[in-house]
Amino acid sequence: MGKNKKKGNKKSSQAQHPQDTHPKPNDAEEVPVNNSETNNSQKNTPDVSQADANDNNKETGVENEATSTPADVHNEDEESSSKEQITSEIVDSSEVDSLKKELEELKKELALQKAAQVDNQDLDNKTDPSNSDELEKVKAERDNFEEQYNTLLSRISSMKSVFNKMKESQLELETVKEQLSEYESHNLKLKNKISTMNTESDELKDTVATMNKEFSSLEEENESLTRKVEELEEVISSNESKSKSASDSSSNELKKAREQIEKLQLQLEDLTMLLETHKQDLSELKVERDELKESLAAITGEREVQKNTVESLTNDLEKIQGDHVSEIGLKEREIAALRVQLDTSVEKNKETSELLKDYQTKVDDLQMSIAEGGKFEKQAKDQALQIGKLKHEAIILNEHLKKALAMLKQSSDSETVDKELISNLLISFVSIPRADPKKFEVLELLSSFLNWDDDKKRQAGLLYDSDKNANPSQQGSRTQNFVALWTEFLEKESEKDS
């Protein structure tokens, strides 16, 4: 009994302070998890209070057999209310599952948005400043959605911990129910013992009454026998007086009377022995009655202690039920707020999806333009490669030209002219059509090769009066054309020689 009481007190203390048994959350999730723990403690305690109230009603129904039916009806009502609470919690879990599905959809949409934003970030350096401003707005909206998503995830994690704690509280409730069933079975056993002891005490009382009756009857018989003895003694005395006169005749009668007296004395001794045995039996029955009274007093004391513990448990359960009702209201308000936030987030996601579609079309147009720009870039790269090759070739030809000029200077010192070279220049000058600018370049090459002065150049049409005011850029272009013509001429000559 003492162990069972200690277990019951431990379970009641655990039911009163369920938060002490749970581990503390991390610092990152301190606020939502604390809320979930309070919700869990306030959500777990009504089930324990309900079970203890049912068990209390069962115990009162066993003790008060006359009023058993209303207690059973009350138990059935409380069990139905507990079932309704459990079904409401199951509905809350289904709502949480729907919220999880919606969050997964939001997560997928955010992933798509992130992928699109990564593409947009790659195009930030190539797009207009107006598009960059719009992308910054989209990024800001994305950050807001991510914050909302993180808050929803933290709340769902807290709700998961709440449901896990609800399961733990249900296990504790089942253990409390098992202990209460054990208490009930123990109380039934004690009540059966009390009933058997009461029946035994009633039987003993009946036996004591019968023994008292027998004792009274034996006392009456003893009194009657003593009266008879006195009468016989009187008869004996009378007979003795008469015997003096007639001793011979009455001696036989005296012997008979003495024999009868001895028999009566033996009967008296037997009766006294029976009375002593009955007295011993009565004393033993009194001792047993006292022991039964003491056991009954102990059993009644234990029953009163159990009643007090049950009353304290019922009071605690009623308090917990009151706290649970208020916490359920807060939980429902939080769920409504979450639903409103989800609706707003869904609307914002729709708006962002529309904006993303518009941006996607713009991005596709930009990609088309970038593809065309890529083609131009390839052409520019090819042209740059060709320019590099031409520069390399120009460097090589410039070296050849320097060598040729050096040779020409050496030949000019002797003022000798290569006939083949002059003939080739004249043939090329004549063969080139009049509209081709190379004709003019060949003429310049001849003038430079033959060291014509300005008068000869004017006669050949190479110089005009307007050339005096010509730009230096045009002169540079002419020198460049001369170099090109000279290099072409040298290449042709080298090919002929080969």
Secondary structure as a PSIPRED ss2 file (coil, helix, strand):
# PSIPRED VFORMAT (PSIPRED V4.0)

   1 M C   1.000  0.000  0.000
   2 G H   0.000  1.000  0.000
   3 K H   0.000  1.000  0.000
   4 N H   0.000  1.000  0.000
   5 K H   0.000  1.000  0.000
   6 K H   0.000  1.000  0.000
   7 K H   0.000  1.000  0.000
   8 G H   0.000  1.000  0.000
   9 N H   0.000  1.000  0.000
  10 K H   0.000  1.000  0.000
  11 K H   0.000  1.000  0.000
  12 S H   0.000  1.000  0.000
  13 S H   0.000  1.000  0.000
  14 Q H   0.000  1.000  0.000
  15 A H   0.000  1.000  0.000
  16 Q H   0.000  1.000  0.000
  17 H C   1.000  0.000  0.000
  18 P H   0.000  1.000  0.000
  19 Q H   0.000  1.000  0.000
  20 D H   0.000  1.000  0.000
  21 T H   0.000  1.000  0.000
  22 H C   1.000  0.000  0.000
  23 P C   1.000  0.000  0.000
  24 K C   1.000  0.000  0.000
  25 P C   1.000  0.000  0.000
  26 N C   1.000  0.000  0.000
  27 D C   1.000  0.000  0.000
  28 A C   1.000  0.000  0.000
  29 E C   1.000  0.000  0.000
  30 E H   0.000  1.000  0.000
  31 V H   0.000  1.000  0.000
  32 P H   0.000  1.000  0.000
  33 V H   0.000  1.000  0.000
  34 N H   0.000  1.000  0.000
  35 N H   0.000  1.000  0.000
  36 S H   0.000  1.000  0.000
  37 E H   0.000  1.000  0.000
  38 T H   0.000  1.000  0.000
  39 N H   0.000  1.000  0.000
  40 N H   0.000  1.000  0.000
  41 S H   0.000  1.000  0.000
  42 Q H   0.000  1.000  0.000
  43 K H   0.000  1.000  0.000
  44 N H   0.000  1.000  0.000
  45 T H   0.000  1.000  0.000
  46 P H   0.000  1.000  0.000
  47 D H   0.000  1.000  0.000
  48 V H   0.000  1.000  0.000
  49 S H   0.000  1.000  0.000
  50 Q H   0.000  1.000  0.000
  51 A H   0.000  1.000  0.000
  52 D H   0.000  1.000  0.000
  53 A H   0.000  1.000  0.000
  54 N H   0.000  1.000  0.000
  55 D H   0.000  1.000  0.000
  56 N H   0.000  1.000  0.000
  57 N H   0.000  1.000  0.000
  58 K H   0.000  1.000  0.000
  59 E H   0.000  1.000  0.000
  60 T H   0.000  1.000  0.000
  61 G H   0.000  1.000  0.000
  62 V H   0.000  1.000  0.000
  63 E H   0.000  1.000  0.000
  64 N C   1.000  0.000  0.000
  65 E H   0.000  1.000  0.000
  66 A H   0.000  1.000  0.000
  67 T H   0.000  1.000  0.000
  68 S H   0.000  1.000  0.000
  69 T H   0.000  1.000  0.000
  70 P H   0.000  1.000  0.000
  71 A H   0.000  1.000  0.000
  72 D H   0.000  1.000  0.000
  73 V H   0.000  1.000  0.000
  74 H H   0.000  1.000  0.000
  75 N H   0.000  1.000  0.000
  76 E H   0.000  1.000  0.000
  77 D H   0.000  1.000  0.000
  78 E H   0.000  1.000  0.000
  79 E H   0.000  1.000  0.000
  80 S H   0.000  1.000  0.000
  81 S H   0.000  1.000  0.000
  82 S H   0.000  1.000  0.000
  83 K H   0.000  1.000  0.000
  84 E H   0.000  1.000  0.000
  85 Q H   0.000  1.000  0.000
  86 I H   0.000  1.000  0.000
  87 T H   0.000  1.000  0.000
  88 S H   0.000  1.000  0.000
  89 E H   0.000  1.000  0.000
  90 I H   0.000  1.000  0.000
  91 V H   0.000  1.000  0.000
  92 D H   0.000  1.000  0.000
  93 S H   0.000  1.000  0.000
  94 S H   0.000  1.000  0.000
  95 E H   0.000  1.000  0.000
  96 V H   0.000  1.000  0.000
  97 D H   0.000  1.000  0.000
  98 S H   0.000  1.000  0.000
  99 L H   0.000  1.000  0.000
 100 K H   0.000  1.000  0.000
 101 K H   0.000  1.000  0.000
 102 E H   0.000  1.000  0.000
 103 L H   0.000  1.000  0.000
 104 E H   0.000  1.000  0.000
 105 E H   0.000  1.000  0.000
 106 L H   0.000  1.000  0.000
 107 K H   0.000  1.000  0.000
 108 K H   0.000  1.000  0.000
 109 E H   0.000  1.000  0.000
 110 L H   0.000  1.000  0.000
 111 A H   0.000  1.000  0.000
 112 L H   0.000  1.000  0.000
 113 Q H   0.000  1.000  0.000
 114 K H   0.000  1.000  0.000
 115 A H   0.000  1.000  0.000
 116 A H   0.000  1.000  0.000
 117 Q H   0.000  1.000  0.000
 118 V H   0.000  1.000  0.000
 119 D H   0.000  1.000  0.000
 120 N H   0.000  1.000  0.000
 121 Q H   0.000  1.000  0.000
 122 D H   0.000  1.000  0.000
 123 L C   1.000  0.000  0.000
 124 D C   1.000  0.000  0.000
 125 N C   1.000  0.000  0.000
 126 K C   1.000  0.000  0.000
 127 T C   1.000  0.000  0.000
 128 D C   1.000  0.000  0.000
 129 P H   0.000  1.000  0.000
 130 S H   0.000  1.000  0.000
 131 N H   0.000  1.000  0.000
 132 S H   0.000  1.000  0.000
 133 D H   0.000  1.000  0.000
 134 E H   0.000  1.000  0.000
 135 L H   0.000  1.000  0.000
 136 E H   0.000  1.000  0.000
 137 K H   0.000  1.000  0.000
 138 V H   0.000  1.000  0.000
 139 K H   0.000  1.000  0.000
 140 A H   0.000  1.000  0.000
 141 E H   0.000  1.000  0.000
 142 R H   0.000  1.000  0.000
 143 D H   0.000  1.000  0.000
 144 N H   0.000  1.000  0.000
 145 F H   0.000  1.000  0.000
 146 E H   0.000  1.000  0.000
 147 E H   0.000  1.000  0.000
 148 Q H   0.000  1.000  0.000
 149 Y H   0.000  1.000  0.000
 150 N H   0.000  1.000  0.000
 151 T H   0.000  1.000  0.000
 152 L H   0.000  1.000  0.000
 153 L H   0.000  1.000  0.000
 154 S H   0.000  1.000  0.000
 155 R H   0.000  1.000  0.000
 156 I H   0.000  1.000  0.000
 157 S H   0.000  1.000  0.000
 158 S H   0.000  1.000  0.000
 159 M H   0.000  1.000  0.000
 160 K H   0.000  1.000  0.000
 161 S H   0.000  1.000  0.000
 162 V H   0.000  1.000  0.000
 163 F H   0.000  1.000  0.000
 164 N H   0.000  1.000  0.000
 165 K H   0.000  1.000  0.000
 166 M H   0.000  1.000  0.000
 167 K H   0.000  1.000  0.000
 168 E H   0.000  1.000  0.000
 169 S H   0.000  1.000  0.000
 170 Q H   0.000  1.000  0.000
 171 L H   0.000  1.000  0.000
 172 E H   0.000  1.000  0.000
 173 L H   0.000  1.000  0.000
 174 E H   0.000  1.000  0.000
 175 T H   0.000  1.000  0.000
 176 V H   0.000  1.000  0.000
 177 K H   0.000  1.000  0.000
 178 E H   0.000  1.000  0.000
 179 Q H   0.000  1.000  0.000
 180 L H   0.000  1.000  0.000
 181 S H   0.000  1.000  0.000
 182 E H   0.000  1.000  0.000
 183 Y H   0.000  1.000  0.000
 184 E H   0.000  1.000  0.000
 185 S H   0.000  1.000  0.000
 186 H H   0.000  1.000  0.000
 187 N H   0.000  1.000  0.000
 188 L H   0.000  1.000  0.000
 189 K H   0.000  1.000  0.000
 190 L H   0.000  1.000  0.000
 191 K H   0.000  1.000  0.000
 192 N H   0.000  1.000  0.000
 193 K H   0.000  1.000  0.000
 194 I H   0.000  1.000  0.000
 195 S H   0.000  1.000  0.000
 196 T H   0.000  1.000  0.000
 197 M H   0.000  1.000  0.000
 198 N H   0.000  1.000  0.000
 199 T H   0.000  1.000  0.000
 200 E H   0.000  1.000  0.000
 201 S H   0.000  1.000  0.000
 202 D H   0.000  1.000  0.000
 203 E H   0.000  1.000  0.000
 204 L H   0.000  1.000  0.000
 205 K H   0.000  1.000  0.000
 206 D H   0.000  1.000  0.000
 207 T H   0.000  1.000  0.000
 208 V H   0.000  1.000  0.000
 209 A H   0.000  1.000  0.000
 210 T H   0.000  1.000  0.000
 211 M H   0.000  1.000  0.000
 212 N H   0.000  1.000  0.000
 213 K H   0.000  1.000  0.000
 214 E H   0.000  1.000  0.000
 215 F H   0.000  1.000  0.000
 216 S H   0.000  1.000  0.000
 217 S H   0.000  1.000  0.000
 218 L H   0.000  1.000  0.000
 219 E H   0.000  1.000  0.000
 220 E H   0.000  1.000  0.000
 221 E H   0.000  1.000  0.000
 222 N H   0.000  1.000  0.000
 223 E H   0.000  1.000  0.000
 224 S H   0.000  1.000  0.000
 225 L H   0.000  1.000  0.000
 226 T H   0.000  1.000  0.000
 227 R H   0.000  1.000  0.000
 228 K H   0.000  1.000  0.000
 229 V H   0.000  1.000  0.000
 230 E H   0.000  1.000  0.000
 231 E H   0.000  1.000  0.000
 232 L H   0.000  1.000  0.000
 233 E H   0.000  1.000  0.000
 234 E H   0.000  1.000  0.000
 235 V H   0.000  1.000  0.000
 236 I H   0.000  1.000  0.000
 237 S H   0.000  1.000  0.000
 238 S H   0.000  1.000  0.000
 239 N H   0.000  1.000  0.000
 240 E H   0.000  1.000  0.000
 241 S H   0.000  1.000  0.000
 242 K H   0.000  1.000  0.000
 243 S H   0.000  1.000  0.000
 244 K H   0.000  1.000  0.000
 245 S H   0.000  1.000  0.000
 246 A C   1.000  0.000  0.000
 247 S H   0.000  1.000  0.000
 248 D H   0.000  1.000  0.000
 249 S H   0.000  1.000  0.000
 250 S H   0.000  1.000  0.000
 251 S H   0.000  1.000  0.000
 252 N H   0.000  1.000  0.000
 253 E H   0.000  1.000  0.000
 254 L H   0.000  1.000  0.000
 255 K H   0.000  1.000  0.000
 256 K H   0.000  1.000  0.000
 257 A H   0.000  1.000  0.000
 258 R H   0.000  1.000  0.000
 259 E H   0.000  1.000  0.000
 260 Q H   0.000  1.000  0.000
 261 I H   0.000  1.000  0.000
 262 E H   0.000  1.000  0.000
 263 K H   0.000  1.000  0.000
 264 L H   0.000  1.000  0.000
 265 Q H   0.000  1.000  0.000
 266 L H   0.000  1.000  0.000
 267 Q H   0.000  1.000  0.000
 268 L H   0.000  1.000  0.000
 269 E H   0.000  1.000  0.000
 270 D H   0.000  1.000  0.000
 271 L H   0.000  1.000  0.000
 272 T H   0.000  1.000  0.000
 273 M H   0.000  1.000  0.000
 274 L H   0.000  1.000  0.000
 275 L H   0.000  1.000  0.000
 276 E H   0.000  1.000  0.000
 277 T H   0.000  1.000  0.000
 278 H H   0.000  1.000  0.000
 279 K H   0.000  1.000  0.000
 280 Q H   0.000  1.000  0.000
 281 D H   0.000  1.000  0.000
 282 L H   0.000  1.000  0.000
 283 S H   0.000  1.000  0.000
 284 E H   0.000  1.000  0.000
 285 L H   0.000  1.000  0.000
 286 K H   0.000  1.000  0.000
 287 V H   0.000  1.000  0.000
 288 E H   0.000  1.000  0.000
 289 R H   0.000  1.000  0.000
 290 D H   0.000  1.000  0.000
 291 E H   0.000  1.000  0.000
 292 L H   0.000  1.000  0.000
 293 K H   0.000  1.000  0.000
 294 E H   0.000  1.000  0.000
 295 S H   0.000  1.000  0.000
 296 L H   0.000  1.000  0.000
 297 A H   0.000  1.000  0.000
 298 A H   0.000  1.000  0.000
 299 I H   0.000  1.000  0.000
 300 T H   0.000  1.000  0.000
 301 G H   0.000  1.000  0.000
 302 E H   0.000  1.000  0.000
 303 R H   0.000  1.000  0.000
 304 E H   0.000  1.000  0.000
 305 V H   0.000  1.000  0.000
 306 Q H   0.000  1.000  0.000
 307 K H   0.000  1.000  0.000
 308 N H   0.000  1.000  0.000
 309 T H   0.000  1.000  0.000
 310 V H   0.000  1.000  0.000
 311 E H   0.000  1.000  0.000
 312 S H   0.000  1.000  0.000
 313 L H   0.000  1.000  0.000
 314 T H   0.000  1.000  0.000
 315 N H   0.000  1.000  0.000
 316 D H   0.000  1.000  0.000
 317 L H   0.000  1.000  0.000
 318 E H   0.000  1.000  0.000
 319 K H   0.000  1.000  0.000
 320 I H   0.000  1.000  0.000
 321 Q H   0.000  1.000  0.000
 322 G H   0.000  1.000  0.000
 323 D H   0.000  1.000  0.000
 324 H H   0.000  1.000  0.000
 325 V H   0.000  1.000  0.000
 326 S H   0.000  1.000  0.000
 327 E H   0.000  1.000  0.000
 328 I H   0.000  1.000  0.000
 329 G H   0.000  1.000  0.000
 330 L H   0.000  1.000  0.000
 331 K H   0.000  1.000  0.000
 332 E H   0.000  1.000  0.000
 333 R H   0.000  1.000  0.000
 334 E H   0.000  1.000  0.000
 335 I H   0.000  1.000  0.000
 336 A H   0.000  1.000  0.000
 337 A H   0.000  1.000  0.000
 338 L H   0.000  1.000  0.000
 339 R H   0.000  1.000  0.000
 340 V H   0.000  1.000  0.000
 341 Q H   0.000  1.000  0.000
 342 L H   0.000  1.000  0.000
 343 D H   0.000  1.000  0.000
 344 T H   0.000  1.000  0.000
 345 S H   0.000  1.000  0.000
 346 V H   0.000  1.000  0.000
 347 E H   0.000  1.000  0.000
 348 K H   0.000  1.000  0.000
 349 N H   0.000  1.000  0.000
 350 K H   0.000  1.000  0.000
 351 E H   0.000  1.000  0.000
 352 T H   0.000  1.000  0.000
 353 S H   0.000  1.000  0.000
 354 E H   0.000  1.000  0.000
 355 L H   0.000  1.000  0.000
 356 L H   0.000  1.000  0.000
 357 K H   0.000  1.000  0.000
 358 D H   0.000  1.000  0.000
 359 Y H   0.000  1.000  0.000
 360 Q H   0.000  1.000  0.000
 361 T H   0.000  1.000  0.000
 362 K H   0.000  1.000  0.000
 363 V H   0.000  1.000  0.000
 364 D H   0.000  1.000  0.000
 365 D H   0.000  1.000  0.000
 366 L H   0.000  1.000  0.000
 367 Q H   0.000  1.000  0.000
 368 M H   0.000  1.000  0.000
 369 S H   0.000  1.000  0.000
 370 I H   0.000  1.000  0.000
 371 A H   0.000  1.000  0.000
 372 E H   0.000  1.000  0.000
 373 G H   0.000  1.000  0.000
 374 G H   0.000  1.000  0.000
 375 K H   0.000  1.000  0.000
 376 F H   0.000  1.000  0.000
 377 E H   0.000  1.000  0.000
 378 K H   0.000  1.000  0.000
 379 Q H   0.000  1.000  0.000
 380 A H   0.000  1.000  0.000
 381 K H   0.000  1.000  0.000
 382 D H   0.000  1.000  0.000
 383 Q H   0.000  1.000  0.000
 384 A H   0.000  1.000  0.000
 385 L H   0.000  1.000  0.000
 386 Q H   0.000  1.000  0.000
 387 I H   0.000  1.000  0.000
 388 G H   0.000  1.000  0.000
 389 K H   0.000  1.000  0.000
 390 L H   0.000  1.000  0.000
 391 K H   0.000  1.000  0.000
 392 H H   0.000  1.000  0.000
 393 E H   0.000  1.000  0.000
 394 A H   0.000  1.000  0.000
 395 I H   0.000  1.000  0.000
 396 I H   0.000  1.000  0.000
 397 L H   0.000  1.000  0.000
 398 N H   0.000  1.000  0.000
 399 E H   0.000  1.000  0.000
 400 H H   0.000  1.000  0.000
 401 L H   0.000  1.000  0.000
 402 K H   0.000  1.000  0.000
 403 K H   0.000  1.000  0.000
 404 A H   0.000  1.000  0.000
 405 L H   0.000  1.000  0.000
 406 A H   0.000  1.000  0.000
 407 M H   0.000  1.000  0.000
 408 L H   0.000  1.000  0.000
 409 K H   0.000  1.000  0.000
 410 Q H   0.000  1.000  0.000
 411 S H   0.000  1.000  0.000
 412 S H   0.000  1.000  0.000
 413 D H   0.000  1.000  0.000
 414 S C   1.000  0.000  0.000
 415 E C   1.000  0.000  0.000
 416 T C   1.000  0.000  0.000
 417 V C   1.000  0.000  0.000
 418 D C   1.000  0.000  0.000
 419 K H   0.000  1.000  0.000
 420 E H   0.000  1.000  0.000
 421 L H   0.000  1.000  0.000
 422 I H   0.000  1.000  0.000
 423 S H   0.000  1.000  0.000
 424 N H   0.000  1.000  0.000
 425 L H   0.000  1.000  0.000
 426 L H   0.000  1.000  0.000
 427 I H   0.000  1.000  0.000
 428 S H   0.000  1.000  0.000
 429 F H   0.000  1.000  0.000
 430 V H   0.000  1.000  0.000
 431 S H   0.000  1.000  0.000
 432 I C   1.000  0.000  0.000
 433 P C   1.000  0.000  0.000
 434 R C   1.000  0.000  0.000
 435 A C   1.000  0.000  0.000
 436 D C   1.000  0.000  0.000
 437 P H   0.000  1.000  0.000
 438 K H   0.000  1.000  0.000
 439 K H   0.000  1.000  0.000
 440 F H   0.000  1.000  0.000
 441 E H   0.000  1.000  0.000
 442 V H   0.000  1.000  0.000
 443 L H   0.000  1.000  0.000
 444 E H   0.000  1.000  0.000
 445 L H   0.000  1.000  0.000
 446 L H   0.000  1.000  0.000
 447 S H   0.000  1.000  0.000
 448 S H   0.000  1.000  0.000
 449 F H   0.000  1.000  0.000
 450 L H   0.000  1.000  0.000
 451 N C   1.000  0.000  0.000
 452 W C   1.000  0.000  0.000
 453 D C   1.000  0.000  0.000
 454 D H   0.000  1.000  0.000
 455 D H   0.000  1.000  0.000
 456 K H   0.000  1.000  0.000
 457 K H   0.000  1.000  0.000
 458 R H   0.000  1.000  0.000
 459 Q H   0.000  1.000  0.000
 460 A H   0.000  1.000  0.000
 461 G C   1.000  0.000  0.000
 462 L C   1.000  0.000  0.000
 463 L C   1.000  0.000  0.000
 464 Y C   1.000  0.000  0.000
 465 D H   0.000  1.000  0.000
 466 S H   0.000  1.000  0.000
 467 D H   0.000  1.000  0.000
 468 K H   0.000  1.000  0.000
 469 N H   0.000  1.000  0.000
 470 A C   1.000  0.000  0.000
 471 N C   1.000  0.000  0.000
 472 P H   0.000  1.000  0.000
 473 S H   0.000  1.000  0.000
 474 Q H   0.000  1.000  0.000
 475 Q H   0.000  1.000  0.000
 476 G H   0.000  1.000  0.000
 477 S H   0.000  1.000  0.000
 478 R H   0.000  1.000  0.000
 479 T H   0.000  1.000  0.000
 480 Q H   0.000  1.000  0.000
 481 N H   0.000  1.000  0.000
 482 F H   0.000  1.000  0.000
 483 V H   0.000  1.000  0.000
 484 A H   0.000  1.000  0.000
 485 L H   0.000  1.000  0.000
 486 W H   0.000  1.000  0.000
 487 T H   0.000  1.000  0.000
 488 E H   0.000  1.000  0.000
 489 F H   0.000  1.000  0.000
 490 L H   0.000  1.000  0.000
 491 E H   0.000  1.000  0.000
 492 K H   0.000  1.000  0.000
 493 E H   0.000  1.000  0.000
 494 S H   0.000  1.000  0.000
 495 E H   0.000  1.000  0.000
 496 K H   0.000  1.000  0.000
 497 D H   0.000  1.000  0.000
 498 S C   1.000  0.000  0.000
